[in-house]
Amino acid sequence: MAEKCVVSFSGGQDSTTVAAWAKKNFDAVSLIGFDYNQKHKIELTQAKTIAQKLGLDLHIIPIEFFSQIVESALLQNSQKDINAPHCANPDLPASFVPNRNALFITIAHSFAQKIGARHLALGVSEQDYSGYPDCRAGFIASIEASLNLGSSANIKIHTPLMRTNKAQEFALARDLGVLEIVLEDTHTCYEGVREIRHPWGYGCGECNACVLRKKGYEKYIDSLG
């Protein structure tokens, strides 16, 4: 029986690298993205371009209602500083979207059941991330168990980047043959900036996502000697 995998896909560096990883490790891969009125909705445009280059199907699910029930500087209706502390929890950055990964994973898990996929892959990491608690291994293990219990399913959630920093991720993208796609086509910038091209890709260069990506790429280049 063909092993199918669903990848939660944003068109960013992490999910693009994971999509390439899944394509290498499974017989069939489907990408699922989400429109939640994010400020950087350009990522969905890039997601379509990347999916075409990878030869993978992309399904974009509209969940605009989500922006009505959560508070985050990452949403189009927010005027808050993307790099400030979160208004509801100052220990988290303003870009944190409460329960976003939980909702994404739940929908992707449902979609996996629909198409008969026994695997789900995410681009989350404990090493290089913006302080989001829903990117940690404990949360992923918990939601995997809960969703399988609640649907009598046995879907494995894979997180190949969980212990990987951004420099190692650039190297993985190179080894998977998608480094040029990561640099030229992926979108990570929270501000949605694609007018400025840096050595590490497009972005404002100042938001947390851009700074993280810039530092990772510089470390990757240094590792090449």
C-alpha positions as CSV (number, residue, x, y, z in Angstrom):
1,M,0.0,0.0,0.0
2,A,1.3,3.4,-0.9
3,E,2.4,5.5,2.0
4,K,0.8,9.0,1.9
5,C,1.9,12.0,3.8
6,V,0.1,15.4,4.3
7,V,2.4,18.4,4.9
8,S,1.2,21.5,6.7
9,F,2.5,24.0,4.2
10,S,2.9,27.8,4.4
11,G,5.3,28.5,1.6
12,G,8.0,29.3,4.1
13,Q,11.5,27.9,4.6
14,D,10.5,25.3,7.2
15,S,7.5,23.8,5.4
16,T,9.2,23.9,2.0
17,T,12.2,21.9,3.4
18,V,9.8,19.5,5.1
19,A,7.8,19.1,1.8
20,A,11.1,18.1,0.1
21,W,11.9,15.7,2.9
22,A,8.4,14.1,2.7
23,K,8.7,13.8,-1.1
24,K,11.9,11.8,-0.6
25,N,10.5,9.6,2.2
26,F,6.9,8.8,1.1
27,D,5.1,7.5,-2.0
28,A,2.6,10.4,-2.3
29,V,2.6,13.9,-0.7
30,S,-0.2,16.4,-0.4
31,L,0.3,20.0,0.8
32,I,-2.3,21.8,2.9
33,G,-2.1,25.6,3.5
34,F,-4.3,28.0,5.4
35,D,-5.7,31.5,4.7
36,Y,-6.4,33.0,8.1
37,N,-6.1,36.7,7.1
38,Q,-2.4,36.7,7.9
39,K,-0.5,39.9,7.3
40,H,2.0,38.1,5.2
41,K,-0.6,36.5,2.9
42,I,2.0,36.7,0.1
43,E,3.2,33.4,1.6
44,L,0.2,31.7,0.0
45,T,1.1,33.1,-3.4
46,Q,4.6,31.7,-2.9
47,A,3.2,28.4,-1.7
48,K,1.5,27.9,-5.1
49,T,4.7,28.6,-6.9
50,I,6.7,26.2,-4.8
51,A,4.1,23.5,-5.0
52,Q,4.2,23.7,-8.7
53,K,8.0,23.5,-8.8
54,L,8.0,20.5,-6.4
55,G,5.2,18.8,-8.5
56,L,2.9,18.5,-5.5
57,D,-0.8,19.2,-5.0
58,L,-1.6,22.1,-2.8
59,H,-5.0,22.6,-1.0
60,I,-5.5,26.0,0.6
61,I,-8.2,26.0,3.3
62,P,-9.9,29.4,4.1
63,I,-10.3,29.9,7.8
64,E,-10.6,33.7,7.9
65,F,-12.9,33.5,10.9
66,F,-9.8,32.7,13.0
67,S,-8.7,36.3,12.9
68,Q,-12.0,37.3,14.7
69,I,-11.3,35.2,17.7
70,V,-7.5,35.5,18.4
71,E,-5.2,38.4,19.1
72,S,-1.9,38.6,17.1
73,A,0.3,41.2,15.4
74,L,0.5,38.6,12.6
75,L,-3.0,39.3,11.5
76,Q,-4.1,41.9,8.8
77,N,-6.4,43.7,11.3
78,S,-3.6,44.4,13.8
79,Q,-1.6,47.6,14.1
80,K,0.7,46.2,16.8
81,D,4.5,46.1,16.5
82,I,5.3,42.6,15.3
83,N,8.4,42.5,17.6
84,A,6.7,43.6,20.7
85,P,5.5,41.3,23.5
86,H,2.1,39.6,23.1
87,C,-0.7,41.7,24.7
88,A,-2.2,38.6,26.4
89,N,1.0,37.0,27.4
90,P,4.1,39.2,27.7
91,D,6.4,36.1,27.8
92,L,5.5,35.5,24.1
93,P,6.1,37.7,21.0
94,A,3.2,39.7,19.5
95,S,3.5,37.5,16.4
96,F,2.2,34.5,18.4
97,V,-1.2,33.3,17.2
98,P,-2.9,31.4,20.0
99,N,-3.9,27.8,19.1
100,R,-2.9,28.3,15.4
101,N,-0.8,25.1,15.2
102,A,-3.5,23.2,17.1
103,L,-6.1,24.3,14.5
104,F,-3.8,23.7,11.5
105,I,-2.9,20.2,12.8
106,T,-6.5,19.3,13.5
107,I,-7.6,20.3,10.0
108,A,-4.6,18.5,8.4
109,H,-5.3,15.4,10.5
110,S,-8.9,15.4,9.2
111,F,-7.7,15.8,5.6
112,A,-5.2,13.0,6.1
113,Q,-8.1,10.7,7.1
114,K,-10.1,11.8,4.0
115,I,-7.3,10.9,1.6
116,G,-6.1,7.8,3.5
117,A,-2.8,9.2,4.6
118,R,-1.1,7.7,7.6
119,H,1.5,10.4,8.0
120,L,1.4,14.2,8.7
121,A,4.6,16.3,8.6
122,L,5.2,19.7,10.2
123,G,8.0,22.3,10.0
124,V,8.2,23.1,13.7
125,S,11.4,23.3,15.6
126,E,12.5,23.7,19.2
127,Q,15.9,24.9,18.2
128,D,15.2,28.1,16.1
129,Y,11.8,29.5,16.6
130,S,10.2,32.6,18.0
131,G,9.3,31.3,21.4
132,Y,6.1,29.6,20.4
133,P,5.0,26.9,22.9
134,D,3.1,25.1,20.1
135,C,6.4,24.3,18.3
136,R,7.6,22.1,21.1
137,A,7.9,18.3,21.0
138,G,5.7,17.9,24.1
139,F,2.8,19.7,22.4
140,I,3.1,17.7,19.2
141,A,3.1,14.4,21.0
142,S,0.1,15.5,23.0
143,I,-2.0,16.6,20.1
144,E,-1.1,13.5,18.1
145,A,-2.3,11.3,20.9
146,S,-5.5,13.3,21.3
147,L,-6.5,13.5,17.7
148,N,-5.9,9.8,17.1
149,L,-7.8,9.0,20.2
150,G,-10.7,11.2,19.2
151,S,-10.9,9.8,15.6
152,S,-9.9,6.1,16.1
153,A,-7.0,6.9,13.8
154,N,-3.3,6.0,13.8
155,I,-1.7,8.9,12.0
156,K,1.9,9.6,12.8
157,I,3.0,13.3,13.1
158,H,6.6,13.8,11.8
159,T,8.7,16.8,12.8
160,P,12.0,16.3,11.0
161,L,13.2,19.8,12.0
162,M,12.4,19.6,15.7
163,R,16.1,19.3,16.7
164,T,17.4,21.3,13.8
165,N,18.6,24.9,13.8
166,K,18.3,27.3,10.8
167,A,21.9,26.7,9.7
168,Q,21.4,23.0,9.7
169,E,18.1,23.5,7.9
170,F,19.8,25.4,5.0
171,A,22.2,22.5,4.7
172,L,19.3,20.0,4.7
173,A,17.6,22.0,1.9
174,R,20.8,21.8,0.0
175,D,21.1,18.1,0.4
176,L,17.5,17.7,-0.7
177,G,18.1,19.8,-3.8
178,V,15.8,22.6,-2.8
179,L,18.2,25.3,-1.5
180,E,17.6,27.6,-4.5
181,I,13.8,27.3,-4.1
182,V,14.3,28.1,-0.4
183,L,16.3,31.2,-1.2
184,E,14.4,32.5,-4.1
185,D,10.8,31.4,-3.6
186,T,10.0,30.8,0.1
187,H,8.5,33.6,2.2
188,T,9.2,33.9,5.9
189,C,9.0,37.7,6.6
190,Y,6.2,38.5,9.0
191,E,5.7,42.0,7.3
192,G,5.1,40.4,3.9
193,V,8.0,42.2,2.3
194,R,9.1,40.8,-1.1
195,E,10.6,43.9,-2.7
196,I,14.0,43.4,-1.0
197,R,16.2,40.5,-1.8
198,H,19.0,39.6,0.6
199,P,21.5,36.7,0.3
200,W,19.2,34.6,2.6
201,G,16.0,35.5,0.7
202,Y,13.3,38.1,0.6
203,G,12.1,40.1,3.6
204,C,12.2,43.3,5.7
205,G,15.3,42.2,7.5
206,E,14.0,43.4,10.8
207,C,11.2,41.2,12.0
208,N,12.0,38.2,14.2
209,A,11.5,35.8,11.3
210,C,13.9,37.7,9.1
211,V,16.6,38.0,11.8
212,L,16.4,34.3,12.6
213,R,16.7,33.4,8.9
214,K,19.6,35.8,8.3
215,K,21.6,34.5,11.3
216,G,21.0,31.0,10.2
217,Y,22.1,31.6,6.7
218,E,25.2,33.4,7.8
219,K,26.1,30.5,10.1
220,Y,25.4,28.0,7.3
221,I,27.8,30.0,4.9
222,D,30.4,30.0,7.7
223,S,30.1,26.3,8.0
224,L,31.1,25.9,4.4
225,G,34.6,27.3,5.2
